[in-house]
Amino acid sequence: MTNLTDHGTDDAATAQPTTVDCHVVTHVHWDREWYRPFESFRARLVELAERICEELDDGRMSTFHLDGQTIVLADIEALRPDLADRLAGHARAGRLTLGPWHVLADNQLVSGENLVRNLLTARRWGARVGALADVGYCPDTFGHPADLPRILNGFGMDMALVWRGAPAGLARFRWRSPDGSEVLAANQGYHEAEVLWPGADGAAGRAQRMSDFAAAERGRATPGPWLLMNGGDHLAPSDPVGAIASVAAAADEQGVVLRESTLAGFFAEVRAAADRGGVPLVEGALRHRPGRLTFLLPGTLSARMYLKQANAAAQTALERWVEPLLALHAPEDATLAAELRHAWELLLRNSPHDSICGCSVDEVHRENEVRFERVGQTAGHLVGRALGAAGLDTRLYGDPEVERARFVVLNPHPDTFTGPVTVEVRTAPGRHPAAVHGPNGARVPFEAEVVGEETAFEADLDLLPDSRPVLVHRLRLLAADVPALGSAVHTVVLGGEPAPHAAAVLEDGVATLDLPDGSVLAAAADASLTLHLPDGTSMPGLATLRDEGDRGDTYNFDPVPHDTPLTPRLTCARRRTSPVRTVLELSAVLDLPAGLAPDRAARGTRTTPVPLTITVERWSGQDPLNWTLSLDNTADDHRLRVHFPTPTPTPTPDPTSDSGPGARWWTADTHYSLIDHPVGPDLGPLPTERAHEAEHGCAPVQSVAAIGHGPHRIAVAAAGLPERTGIAADASPSGHDELVITLLRSVGWLSRFDLTTRTTGAGPMLATPRPSATAPTAGTSPSPPAPPPTTTAHSPTSPTTPPCPCAPSSSAPARTPPPPATPACGSAAPA
């Protein structure tokens, strides 16, 4: 929820002065990778750095702001250490400013810890250059999260430069986080190089552009000082001293005094003006209605969803596994600490807004995938070394287990944990799990399946290379009372045959799942779910999959005119029951148009079948349900979303709020807070003016979102699926308020100029033909439970190498439509 409050004005502060002081901050906005891959951009970056140093040396520039990224120093140093030293020298002399960030991240899509590490990493570079900019500089991110003032305050910053998503018409305001943290924010576009840029129109053109700039600033009722960000994307502004002199007369006619300055100099005057009063208060996220060219570009929340999922997994690995384990078991190991910093560096390099947002050329995102893989490789190594320091050797070495194997369940959270665990155990060929005993020796029910034979290989600094044939078993069980920040060793007794009591029983043609409270979950003909409650109430349409045409690009969804959304058809259902869980397995197919028609005005006539596999899993004694979708997308130009309708809308928490009495809300987490968002239309009116963007109902979510009220409240927990929307009943297909989560957008253009939701381009019109990865998974739940501690399992004595430990499937229960007759898949048999 975002509130904007006018706290009144001070006549002295708002009276239009006869002369306005305008700070000219010469800068460059440097995208590390975007419409060119990294190496191509870096070659130009080195050329830019050389020009900057030359002009700072000879006085054509007195100051320069290097965009808020200290990573440029690392990138330049790799090719020209001498040039990096020159930049550092100018920074120490006060002529060059950098920071406060290491990379200019999309601060909505990454975690709060990711942003903290970003600022910490910048400070390590700041020690080399003497000081960093003390302004929260992030004008080109596609909206700003509610908790950003809180994060900036934590690093001693009480000022921020913002743009996209800031309230139109407010040149400056006090911006407050939910916890009360506050910054003084200036709302200013960063791309204003054309005002002073020399052009073919000569002096007259420069004078006119200066006049237009002054008129625009006066139109925002800005009392002064003003800020002119003299720079833009990948440009090298030259000779600002001469440029300012060339328009001095034109500026004087407008009552404007131009002078070279810095962000710190500008904000010092802004702070003095703000202290006299008259500065409005804005609370919450900055995702206000976009104005001319101030696009929020909400399609970046779902473009290349596989990147978002990989980022969530990598963050989880570092934050929830590596950090606690190293802190507990190897806090003084300098090598492991350095490797951890390296892993964070790799992850941060995938955080910029053109990287994690998925709106770059294919070459960029191939490199992003490799970086995520490298983070996983490093995290897996660090977990293994931390466990070794704790006395748990998980390396695959020596004779495989014949009589008994052991594995350990780790709990990196500050609360005791009881919950599901899935672990792979490797034994000698022909040996099978017969029983599992917990730490206290009590037998633990389990489910076992044979994965297959493989050759286990291990080598290390103190181990000769060793290869042994093993049989891999996947065990599922409930680990009980694993201590906070601790572990629980389990013992597997082995036998010569698979244990009959550990096998899952398969019931073909069964499309229902019984829940502990007497509710029944049933699959419908469209593979959605209906929850039949004990009181006779039914909640149909839960987890309904709807697919619609998308003629947009990586920045914006664009609807296909007169398109009818498509839903799957259920082809098979079965239920699998074991001692520890029951799983409803559904097979379905989506018959999708293969792409758009040649004129892009409709979906094409050629279709492609997209098979779907859906599982709904309930663990014994556990309330949440795990809903998982797997598919291999073979269609272009479409968007796939999952819908969760609720029959009981959530009333507004504040009847006097901006949204008016009777407004309804959905709730989601941001970095450190839960935020209420109003339900409304999926898409606002399409713009008719050039360079405008339609308002989208979606908002970025870190992991959990909920809608509804009381016993019919629905929560969905799914990290890595950030684009979520609360659609009002009068605009939803079900006739109820719905929580809608985007699973996949398949588009083939970085940017286009012919959209209806955005009436100009947001970047170059380049094809991005690389196919999207497999669609993601989500977890659903009737009421938002506290997230369980993530668990993983390792075998310290048997040949079991721990994979990079990431969170198991997110959990929560689901709702869906009534069950028709369900086709059978075959005869019932043990799995």
Phi, psi and omega in degrees: 000135180241125177245143176236122185240130175267115182266023179088169182230157177256120184307321181294328183280332186260349178299134184289118181286158177286330180230136181245132176276123182243119179275121177262112179253107180278131189205178168226140170263111187251109172276122183296327177205144179193257180278357167231153176288171188306310186298323179293319178290322182295323178302320178287327179299318179296319177298318179299314182300320180296318179296317180300314181298318181298317183284330173290326179293316188265000173093359176295335170237140173260332177215158177210138177254120184268055161064000180087022181229117175280348181295339178298329177297317179294319182293320179287320182300328181296332180255319184226080179304326180296323181288322175298322178294322178295317178299316180298322178296316177297324178295316180296331180276357178087005180272339182234133176244143176227162174090183015274357186266159169276316170229152178275086188284157163285107191278005175263330187270341180259165183284166175298321178295325177300316179294322178297315179296326177301311180291323177295317180297319177300323181291333175294321175288328180298330177298331180283324185262000175100313181196156176247160173302142183253029178245131177291090190268110179204053185286342185256007174285153192270063189106168185222133184285156184298330185271004183296318175304323179298317180293317180296317178302324180298340178250021173079014181257133177235020178224149179211143172254118183232170178207279184301129178092346178289152182300129181299140177088349178261110180284332177205152183197162171273127184245123188241134174280164178303332181275000180099352177297148188215143171231155170272117187251138171253133182258103186212131173295142183272345187257085181231027182297330186295340182298316182253002185290133176290137182221178181293341181279359172067204185297323181296321179294317178299318180298319180294319179294324176296318179296318179296320179298314181297320180295320180295318180293320178293329178295336176272006179056040180277119183285344184104154003288163175257163178232128174242109180276094186280084181171186181183197183293114168059029178259156177243083178303136185237141173052058178298331177299312179293322181296318179296318179297325184289339180246011184302319181294316179297321178294320180299322178298331179269003181073031184241132174251115181267139173208145175298140184204190178230166176299320179297318178296318178297312184291334176298318178287322178298317180299318179297319179292319181295326180295342177276355176102178176085013181258119182291160180255132175239131182242147174090195183291149175263088175223048183285167183307127182291144175255198182296120177066005178259058186293141172274338175053058188291342178296344178289345176291339183234357177294133180049065185301334180299332176291319180296319180292320178295323179294317179298319180294318181293317178299317179299316181301316183283316187283320189261342183243299186295310183301307181298319183294317178293320180297324182280322194242343180214052186292339184257006184278106185294326181292314179295324177297320178294321178295324177295317177299322179296318179298318177295322177300315178299316181294319179298328180290348173262003187269344181303157189294338176267356180260293181296335180286345177076020186249037177243179178289161186303323182300322179299315187281338170296319177293324176301316180299320179295320178297317177299319177298320180293324174299316179297320178298315180294318180297317179299318177297316183293322177297315179300317180292322179294320177295321176300319178296335178272003180088016181244101182269110184257012182286147180275099185210143176085188183296134177294158187292139180244318185260317181202149176234161178229149171220158182239135175264125182258141177235102183273011185256163186275010178233151174300144186235135167231123181177185187291145175222136171239129183219145173259128180244135180252130182233173171297147177306138180086358179252138187227150176297126177254331180201155175234132178243136178282183182301330181269007179089351180288146177291142181242124175301145181208162173245138181229142171219148178274122178277320178141175180273149175206174174256117178278130181236139175214144172203145180203180182302327182247014181230125172295150178304137186215129178237131182221139173289135180221162173250129184261129178240139174255120180252141173234135181201170174258119175274131186252133170055047174288124187294152178303134180052032184228202186211164178218115181276130177246146181247133179252118175274132186254150177222183184274347181226154173300142181284119182302324183290346181263357182277146176276142178262132184255128177244107180286147176078000179269126185239028181231158178224122180274135181253156187301329183275007181095355176288157177232131177257127186229140179277144179254177184296337180261016178070012172275181185235146171242131176260114177264112184275156182302333181278006179095351178287141175240141177241094182274165171081012180288139180058037174288127177269128178230131181243136180221157179294147181221107179262024184269202181227192183292347182264325187218135165294141177223118186290149173274127183303137174060025180281140175255120179301147182252146176238159182287170168239131181288132180246342185196143175219147176204159178237135182241123184236131178229177179298345186239347183201161172234134184234127171268119183251122182239136172247136182212173179218140172252118176270101188252144167303139183293339181177195178278158170294160183305327180274003178060017181265352181202167173283148184290170182272336179284133183245159176225131178282132178245103179291144180237141170240122183239131174235142173237119191243131174237124178270145181302130178076005181247136181283317186295155172248143174257118178254125184231134175241133174233137176202157174247103186290128178238010181247153178253163168058054178206166178230131178247126180229159177243134188248140176230095179279151176231135180282352183237097182295152178275124178289158179297140176289346184218100183299343180261013185290173181303329184282352175090164180299143177081002179296151181240157194223154164238157189237143179210160178270147167245204189300313182226010188218159168261132186240136174268133178238139179288140170287154183186201178288156177292323185215134178282183179302142179288138182291147177252339178271153178291148174068033175237166184227139175292153177276128179257148182278354187283160176217152178284137182231138178285313182205315191242136174222151183216151178213153178101188187213145175063219184290348180258015178285137183243132175237142177234123179248114182201095177292142179092002173239081193276343186269110182226150186221140171255107184263130181289155185304321183285355178240001185261154180292337182272346186080008177235161170301139184227141166266125186237131183239128177281128178260329188199134165237129180244100179231158187241020182223137173298310178209151174227160182252006186241029181276160175264338180271347177212118193265035166192177179283159174247004181179185180291150181275086182240139178288141173235077192280354184298132182296151175286159178280176180301147183293159189271185179241159178218155175245148183226152182204144183296328176219144188291106177282162172295134182300129180289154174299138176291138179235152171218168182227146180220156178247109183286337183246329178275164182287081182227116177266128181290128172291167175301117190282115174240167184299140172293178183310133177300149186242155175161158184270169189232168176224147181193179187280165190297150186277125172272187172296133184251129180295146177275158181251357185147188182276153179292140180199156175298144179283000000 
